[in-house]
């Protein structure tokens, strides 16, 4: 049987409990835990003027299978806590320490591999007078009983109005046995000062069965299962990934959905996080790249031209004109510089010191320092101005670190010489060898 995490709904009123011990010392978890459930469970509490007659009892029968080791050794070092939750918040904790402090000796007794039993007629531990923990091999064979009475019990303000309760017995090993009670399963009697709750499960709720069951707030989501997504039904904030419930789960910056004023998934707009390359945007401030191009985050790009040219490019100005013709045709309003060197100026000094990207959304260079220090981009310049594959060789006349190489097709004015070329691999992106300038190859273009 799958161990489930119980669910709690919004209560119309708050259960106010004050334990004899300070709440700060309670070992109960702040929110309900994933507990073993029971086919039959009940909870009762009595609060009358004479505190000697106050009573509490929590009982589970036919519980999900429990290895006896999960009970630990409360006679020695395993502590227990009876925990009551309201609106997914811890309302009260009844703490029972290991061994206890009974006048006749230790209060806990182990039952030969079948469980454990606690007795303290005085109720010295938060008013708890008895606990029985039992288990046998097989499903529906676990039993839990916790009862208490007297002046040490906390007061619960009655009557409760349509409560939705979670009651759990937790131990210091992280094990838990619990039950949830829907409003129709809880009976109040203001005159007698009592509240009684009981539940019977025809089937244990299962997260992932495609059915809204148990106290799930929507199909397979809510406190008992995984958190609910945007616009799923919810009962309390904890039902939602966003942590914000108003009948349905509200927009959030952590719910893996573009909603609210976000421009991308959990980013942009009022979300603190900026959006990565390719995500939606309204302005540059929405983007981690610092550039919103149209409605998508972009970056300053680098491409290899779709056109092929021999080494007589008309000098640097002619090469820049080719890059601008190709680049502005794909992205109007942009300007571009060819990755070429001459004797007078090296390619590294012709480009702007900024991040550079390829159109697929991969960052090519973090800046000039990466080129100077490593001589290698993070990925290959393998796409053209249209984002299509652009394999093959490229004229550069430039070493991998951006400095000028001596083979430059006579400063890119002739086909009767040799020039250094790069290829479409990161290791030889700018300097893969030298070829006759009569050959036709691509240019590499950097956005300004």
C-alpha positions as CSV (number, residue, x, y, z in Angstrom):
1,X,0.0,0.0,0.0
2,X,1.3,3.4,-0.9
3,X,2.1,5.7,2.0
4,X,0.2,9.0,1.5
5,X,0.5,12.5,2.8
6,X,-2.9,13.5,4.4
7,X,-4.7,16.6,3.3
8,X,-6.3,19.4,5.3
9,X,-8.8,22.0,4.2
10,X,-9.5,25.5,5.3
11,X,-11.4,25.4,8.6
12,X,-14.2,27.9,9.3
13,X,-12.8,28.6,12.8
14,X,-9.4,28.1,14.4
15,X,-8.8,25.4,17.0
16,X,-7.0,27.0,19.9
17,X,-4.9,24.7,22.0
18,X,-2.3,25.4,24.6
19,X,-0.2,22.6,25.8
20,X,1.3,22.3,29.3
21,X,4.7,22.4,27.7
22,X,5.8,25.4,25.6
23,X,5.0,25.0,21.9
24,X,8.6,25.8,21.0
25,X,9.7,22.6,22.6
26,X,7.2,20.4,20.7
27,X,8.7,17.9,18.2
28,X,5.6,18.0,15.9
29,X,6.4,19.1,12.4
30,X,5.0,22.5,11.4
31,X,2.9,21.0,8.7
32,X,1.1,17.6,8.4
33,X,3.4,14.8,7.4
34,X,3.1,11.9,5.0
35,X,1.5,9.4,7.3
36,X,0.3,5.8,7.2
37,X,-3.5,5.9,7.1
38,X,-6.2,3.7,8.4
39,X,-9.4,2.2,7.0
40,X,-11.1,3.2,10.3
41,X,-10.1,6.1,12.6
42,X,-11.7,8.3,15.3
43,X,-10.9,11.3,17.4
44,X,-12.8,12.6,20.5
45,X,-12.2,15.4,22.9
46,X,-14.2,16.7,26.0
47,X,-13.7,20.0,27.6
48,X,-15.8,20.8,30.6
49,X,-15.7,23.2,33.5
50,X,-14.1,20.6,35.8
51,X,-10.7,20.0,34.2
52,X,-10.3,16.7,36.0
53,X,-13.0,15.4,33.5
54,X,-11.3,16.6,30.3
55,X,-10.6,13.8,27.9
56,X,-8.9,13.1,24.6
57,X,-8.6,10.0,22.4
58,X,-7.3,9.2,19.0
59,X,-7.8,5.7,17.6
60,X,-6.7,4.0,14.3
61,X,-7.6,0.4,13.4
62,X,-6.9,-1.4,10.1
63,X,-3.9,0.9,9.5
64,X,-1.5,0.5,6.6
65,X,1.3,-2.0,7.1
66,X,4.0,-0.9,9.6
67,X,7.3,-2.7,10.2
68,X,7.7,-3.1,13.9
69,X,11.1,-1.3,13.6
70,X,9.2,1.9,12.7
71,X,7.9,2.1,16.3
72,X,11.5,2.4,17.4
73,X,12.4,2.0,21.1
74,X,10.3,4.4,23.1
75,X,11.4,2.7,26.3
76,X,14.9,4.0,25.6
77,X,15.2,6.9,23.1
78,X,12.2,7.2,20.7
79,X,10.0,10.1,21.5
80,X,6.3,10.5,20.4
81,X,4.1,13.5,19.8
82,X,0.3,13.6,19.2
83,X,-0.2,16.5,16.8
84,X,-3.4,18.3,15.9
85,X,-3.5,20.5,12.7
86,X,-5.9,23.1,11.6
87,X,-5.8,24.8,8.2
88,X,-2.4,23.0,7.6
89,X,-0.9,24.8,10.6
90,X,0.2,23.1,13.8
91,X,-2.4,23.9,16.5
92,X,-1.3,21.7,19.4
93,X,1.3,19.2,20.4
94,X,1.1,16.6,23.1
95,X,4.7,15.5,23.8
96,X,5.6,12.0,25.2
97,X,9.3,11.6,25.9
98,X,11.1,8.3,25.8
99,X,10.6,6.2,28.9
100,X,8.6,8.9,30.7
101,X,8.6,9.8,34.3
102,X,6.2,7.5,36.1
103,X,6.4,7.0,39.8
104,X,6.5,3.2,39.4
105,X,9.4,3.3,36.9
106,X,9.5,3.4,33.1
107,X,6.1,4.1,31.5
108,X,6.9,2.4,28.1
109,X,6.8,-1.4,27.6
110,X,7.9,-3.2,24.4
111,X,5.7,-6.0,23.2
112,X,8.0,-8.7,21.8
113,X,8.1,-7.6,18.2
114,X,4.5,-6.6,18.1
115,X,4.6,-3.0,19.1
116,X,4.7,-1.0,22.4
117,X,2.5,0.2,25.2
118,X,2.6,3.4,27.3
119,X,0.9,3.8,30.7
120,X,0.9,6.8,33.0
121,X,-2.3,7.2,35.2
122,X,-1.1,10.6,36.4
123,X,-0.9,12.0,32.9
124,X,2.3,13.7,33.7
125,X,3.3,13.9,30.1
126,X,0.9,16.5,28.6
127,X,-2.0,14.7,30.1
128,X,-1.5,11.5,28.0
129,X,-2.3,8.4,30.0
130,X,-2.0,5.6,27.5
131,X,-0.6,4.7,24.1
132,X,-0.9,1.4,22.3
133,X,1.0,0.6,19.2
134,X,0.4,-2.7,17.5
135,X,1.3,-4.3,14.1
136,X,1.1,-7.7,12.4
137,X,2.3,-8.7,8.9
138,X,-0.1,-7.7,6.1
139,X,-2.2,-4.7,5.2
140,X,-4.8,-3.3,7.6
141,X,-3.1,-4.9,10.6
142,X,-1.7,-1.7,12.3
143,X,-3.5,-0.3,15.4
144,X,-2.8,3.0,17.2
145,X,-4.5,4.3,20.3
146,X,-3.6,7.5,22.2
147,X,-5.7,8.7,25.1
148,X,-5.4,11.2,27.9
149,X,-7.4,13.0,30.6
150,X,-7.2,15.4,33.4
151,X,-5.9,18.9,34.2
152,X,-2.7,18.5,32.1
153,X,-4.7,18.3,28.9
154,X,-4.9,21.4,26.7
155,X,-8.2,23.2,26.3
156,X,-9.9,23.3,22.9
157,X,-12.4,26.1,22.5
158,X,-15.7,24.5,21.6
159,X,-17.8,24.2,19.6
160,X,-15.9,23.7,16.4
161,X,-17.6,25.1,13.3
162,X,-17.3,22.8,10.3
163,X,-13.8,21.8,11.2
164,X,-11.5,19.9,8.9
165,X,-9.0,18.2,11.1
166,X,-5.7,16.3,10.8
167,X,-4.6,14.3,13.8
168,X,-1.3,12.5,13.7
169,X,1.0,10.5,15.9
170,X,4.6,11.3,15.0
171,X,7.8,9.9,16.4
172,X,11.4,11.0,16.4
173,X,12.4,8.5,13.7
174,X,10.3,10.4,11.2
175,X,7.5,7.8,11.2
176,X,3.8,8.9,11.3
177,X,0.3,7.5,11.7
178,X,-2.6,9.8,11.0
179,X,-6.2,10.5,9.9
180,X,-8.0,13.3,8.3
181,X,-11.6,14.2,9.0
182,X,-13.9,16.1,6.6
183,X,-16.5,18.6,8.1
184,X,-19.4,16.1,7.7
185,X,-17.4,13.6,9.8
186,X,-17.1,15.9,12.8
187,X,-19.9,16.3,15.4
188,X,-20.0,19.2,18.0
189,X,-22.0,19.3,21.1
190,X,-21.6,22.7,22.7
191,X,-23.8,21.9,25.7
192,X,-21.8,18.9,26.6
193,X,-18.5,20.4,25.6
194,X,-17.5,17.6,23.2
195,X,-16.3,17.1,19.7
196,X,-16.3,13.7,18.0
197,X,-14.9,12.8,14.6
198,X,-14.7,9.5,12.8
199,X,-13.9,8.3,9.3
200,X,-14.0,5.2,7.2
201,X,-12.1,4.8,4.0
202,X,-13.5,2.4,1.4
203,X,-10.1,2.7,-0.4
204,X,-6.9,4.4,0.5
205,X,-6.5,7.5,-1.7
206,X,-3.8,7.1,-4.2
207,X,-1.9,10.0,-5.8
208,X,-1.6,9.5,-9.5
209,X,-4.8,7.5,-10.1
210,X,-6.4,10.2,-12.2
211,X,-9.2,10.6,-9.7
212,X,-10.0,13.3,-7.2
213,X,-10.3,11.3,-4.0
214,X,-9.5,11.4,-0.3
215,X,-9.3,15.1,0.4
216,X,-7.4,16.1,-2.7
217,X,-8.2,19.6,-3.8
218,X,-8.0,18.7,-7.4
219,X,-7.1,15.5,-9.4
220,X,-4.0,14.0,-7.7
221,X,-2.9,17.3,-6.2
222,X,-3.1,19.2,-3.0
223,X,-1.5,18.7,0.4
224,X,-1.8,14.9,0.2
225,X,-0.1,14.7,-3.2
226,X,2.1,17.0,-5.2
227,X,1.2,20.8,-5.2
228,X,-1.5,22.0,-7.6
229,X,-0.7,24.0,-10.7
230,X,-2.1,27.4,-11.8
231,X,-5.9,27.5,-11.9
232,X,-6.3,24.0,-10.2
233,X,-8.8,24.0,-7.4
234,X,-7.4,24.5,-4.0
235,X,-8.4,24.8,-0.3
236,X,-5.4,26.3,1.4
237,X,-2.2,28.1,0.2
238,X,-0.1,25.0,0.7
239,X,-2.2,23.2,-1.9
240,X,-0.6,25.3,-4.6
241,X,2.9,25.4,-6.2
242,X,2.6,29.2,-6.1
243,X,1.6,29.1,-2.4
244,X,-1.4,31.3,-3.2
245,X,-4.9,29.9,-3.1
246,X,-8.1,31.8,-3.8
247,X,-10.5,29.0,-4.7
248,X,-8.1,28.2,-7.5
249,X,-4.3,28.4,-7.4
250,X,-3.1,31.9,-8.3
251,X,-0.2,33.0,-10.5
252,X,3.3,32.5,-9.0
253,X,6.9,32.9,-9.9
254,X,7.6,29.2,-9.1
255,X,4.9,27.2,-10.8
256,X,6.5,26.4,-14.2
257,X,3.8,28.3,-16.0
258,X,3.8,31.7,-17.7
259,X,1.0,33.5,-15.9
260,X,0.2,36.8,-14.2
261,X,2.4,39.6,-15.7
262,X,5.3,37.2,-16.4
263,X,6.8,37.4,-19.9
264,X,8.3,33.9,-19.7
265,X,8.0,30.9,-17.5
266,X,8.4,32.2,-13.9
267,X,10.4,35.3,-15.1
268,X,10.0,38.8,-16.3
269,X,7.3,41.2,-15.2
270,X,7.0,41.5,-11.4
271,X,9.0,38.3,-10.9
272,X,12.5,39.0,-9.6
273,X,14.2,36.6,-12.0
274,X,15.1,37.8,-15.5
275,X,14.3,35.6,-18.5
276,X,16.9,33.6,-20.4
277,X,17.6,33.6,-24.2
278,X,14.5,32.8,-26.2
279,X,11.9,33.5,-23.4
280,X,9.3,36.1,-23.8
281,X,9.9,39.8,-22.9
282,X,8.5,43.3,-23.1
283,X,11.7,45.2,-22.6
284,X,15.4,44.7,-22.0
285,X,14.9,44.6,-18.2
286,X,13.0,41.3,-18.6
287,X,16.0,39.5,-20.0
288,X,19.2,38.1,-18.4
289,X,20.9,38.9,-21.8
290,X,19.9,42.5,-21.5
291,X,18.3,42.5,-24.9
292,X,14.7,42.1,-25.8
293,X,14.4,41.7,-29.5
294,X,10.7,42.0,-30.5
295,X,8.9,39.8,-28.0
296,X,11.8,37.4,-27.1
297,X,15.0,37.7,-25.2
298,X,18.0,37.6,-27.4
299,X,21.6,38.6,-27.3
300,X,24.2,40.1,-29.6
301,X,24.7,37.5,-32.3
302,X,27.4,35.9,-34.3
303,X,26.8,34.1,-37.6
304,X,28.7,32.7,-40.6
305,X,27.3,34.1,-43.9
306,X,25.1,32.1,-46.1
307,X,27.0,33.5,-49.1
308,X,30.5,32.4,-50.2
309,X,33.3,34.8,-51.3
310,X,36.8,34.7,-52.6
311,X,39.7,36.5,-50.8
312,X,39.2,39.7,-52.7
313,X,36.6,41.1,-50.4
314,X,37.2,44.8,-51.1
315,X,39.2,45.2,-47.9
316,X,37.7,45.5,-44.4
317,X,35.0,47.9,-45.6
318,X,33.9,45.5,-48.3
319,X,33.7,42.6,-45.8
320,X,31.7,44.7,-43.4
321,X,29.3,45.6,-46.1
322,X,28.7,41.9,-46.8
323,X,28.0,41.2,-43.1
324,X,25.6,44.2,-42.9
325,X,23.8,43.2,-46.0
326,X,23.3,39.6,-44.7
327,X,22.6,40.6,-41.1
328,X,20.1,43.5,-41.7
329,X,18.2,41.3,-44.2
330,X,17.5,38.9,-41.3
331,X,17.2,41.5,-38.5
332,X,16.5,45.0,-39.8
333,X,18.0,47.9,-37.8
334,X,21.1,45.9,-36.7
335,X,24.8,46.5,-37.7
336,X,27.6,44.0,-38.1
337,X,31.4,43.8,-38.2
338,X,33.4,41.1,-40.1
339,X,35.8,39.0,-38.1
340,X,38.9,39.9,-40.2
341,X,42.3,41.3,-39.4
342,X,44.8,43.4,-41.4
343,X,48.2,44.7,-40.7
344,X,46.7,47.9,-39.3
345,X,44.0,46.4,-37.0
346,X,43.4,43.0,-35.4
347,X,39.9,41.4,-35.5
348,X,39.7,41.5,-31.6
349,X,40.0,45.3,-31.7
350,X,37.2,45.6,-34.3
351,X,34.4,44.1,-32.2
352,X,32.6,45.4,-29.1
353,X,33.4,43.9,-25.7
354,X,30.1,42.2,-24.8
355,X,28.5,38.8,-24.6
356,X,27.9,37.1,-27.9
357,X,25.4,34.4,-28.8
358,X,24.4,32.1,-31.7
359,X,20.8,32.1,-32.8
360,X,20.1,28.7,-31.3
361,X,20.4,30.4,-27.8
362,X,23.9,29.2,-26.8
363,X,26.3,31.7,-25.5
364,X,29.4,31.9,-27.7
365,X,31.6,34.3,-25.8
366,X,31.3,36.0,-22.4
367,X,33.3,38.9,-23.8
368,X,36.6,39.7,-25.4
369,X,38.5,38.1,-22.5
370,X,37.3,34.7,-23.4
371,X,38.7,35.1,-26.9
372,X,42.0,36.5,-25.7
373,X,42.5,34.1,-22.9
374,X,41.2,30.8,-24.3
375,X,41.1,31.3,-28.0
376,X,38.0,29.1,-28.1
377,X,34.3,29.8,-28.1
378,X,31.9,27.8,-25.9
379,X,30.2,26.4,-29.0
380,X,30.8,26.4,-32.8
381,X,29.7,29.3,-35.1
382,X,27.6,26.8,-37.1
383,X,24.5,28.9,-38.2
384,X,24.0,31.6,-40.8
385,X,22.1,34.8,-40.5
386,X,18.8,32.9,-41.0
387,X,19.6,30.4,-38.2
388,X,20.3,27.7,-40.7
389,X,23.3,25.3,-40.7
390,X,26.4,27.0,-42.0
391,X,29.2,24.4,-42.1
392,X,32.5,24.8,-43.9
393,X,35.4,27.2,-44.0
394,X,35.5,31.0,-43.3
395,X,38.0,33.8,-44.2
396,X,39.5,35.3,-41.0
397,X,43.3,36.2,-41.4
398,X,43.1,35.9,-37.6
399,X,44.6,33.7,-34.9
400,X,42.2,32.0,-32.5
401,X,43.0,34.7,-29.8
402,X,42.0,37.5,-32.1
403,X,45.4,38.7,-33.2
404,X,46.3,39.2,-36.9
405,X,47.9,36.4,-38.9
406,X,50.3,37.3,-41.7
407,X,48.2,35.4,-44.4
408,X,45.4,37.9,-45.3
409,X,45.0,37.8,-49.1
410,X,46.9,41.1,-49.4
411,X,44.6,42.8,-47.0
412,X,41.6,41.2,-48.6
413,X,42.1,42.8,-52.0
414,X,43.3,40.0,-54.2
415,X,42.8,36.4,-55.2
416,X,46.6,36.0,-55.9
417,X,47.8,35.2,-52.4
418,X,47.0,33.1,-49.4
419,X,44.7,33.7,-46.4
420,X,44.1,32.1,-43.0
421,X,40.7,30.3,-42.7
422,X,38.7,29.0,-39.7
423,X,36.2,26.1,-39.6
424,X,33.0,25.3,-37.8
425,X,34.6,23.7,-34.7
426,X,35.4,25.5,-31.5
427,X,39.1,24.5,-31.5
428,X,39.8,25.9,-34.9
429,X,37.0,28.5,-35.3
430,X,39.4,31.2,-36.5
431,X,42.7,29.5,-37.5
432,X,42.5,26.1,-39.1
433,X,45.0,26.7,-41.8
434,X,45.9,28.8,-44.9
435,X,44.4,28.5,-48.4
436,X,44.6,30.0,-51.8
437,X,42.6,33.3,-52.0
438,X,40.8,32.2,-55.1
439,X,38.7,29.8,-53.1
440,X,35.1,30.8,-52.0
441,X,34.4,30.7,-48.3
442,X,32.1,32.3,-45.7
443,X,32.7,35.3,-43.4
444,X,32.1,35.4,-39.7
445,X,30.0,38.4,-38.6
446,X,29.7,39.9,-35.1
447,X,26.8,42.1,-34.1
448,X,27.6,45.6,-32.9
